[in-house]
Amino acid sequence: MAFFKVTKMKSTGKYYPTAVLVDKPVEVDELAEQIAEISTVSKADIVAVLASLPGVMSRGMNSGRSVHLQDLGFFRYTIDARKGGRDTEKEVVPDDVERTRIRFTPETHFSTGRVATRALTPESVRWVKWGGETTDSGSDTTGGSGTDGDQEQNPLG
């Protein structure tokens, strides 16, 4: 079950549901424990593999490639460039890259009738209006406003 709260948009004055995070993030230890319960791999081995994943993904992206995790999605670098740009192509230099970001695009699956669903989004999410307090886990508590959620932190770093 997923939770939403009602938020008033300043630009339109209308009210919309926005997703709410109600607890701390699911960390590697918890993921490994759950994977170990449904597989024959030990929790320690899963933690070791997951711990090595960011470095391996970075190497792939540093070589100019995207990284595809089957049934999860694609990771690739994007750039925040220096404001104002340059007048000619020859003037553009590596120092014009101010920040490197990682863009995640969830895997898309097409069902009958070419209906697209994202791999991480189940076909039927049960939404419940949240009436409690959210916990401050150091991340944004609203995650469902219709954007792709540009992240300030590098999930691979």
Salt bridges, closest charged atoms under 4 A:
ASP29 OD1 - LYS43 NZ 2.88
GLU33 OE1 - LYS43 NZ 3.46
ASP71 OD1 - HIS109 NE2 3.85
ASP80 OD2 - ARG99 NH2 3.06
ASP80 OD2 - ARG101 NE 2.84
ASP96 OD1 - ARG82 NE 3.14
ASP96 OD1 - ARG86 NH2 2.78
GLU107 OE1 - HIS68 NE2 2.57
ASP148 OD2 - ARG103 NH1 2.29
ASP150 OD2 - ARG101 NH1 3.79
ASP150 OD1 - ARG103 NH1 2.88
GLU152 OE1 - ARG99 NH1 2.88
GLU152 OE2 - ARG101 NH2 3.66
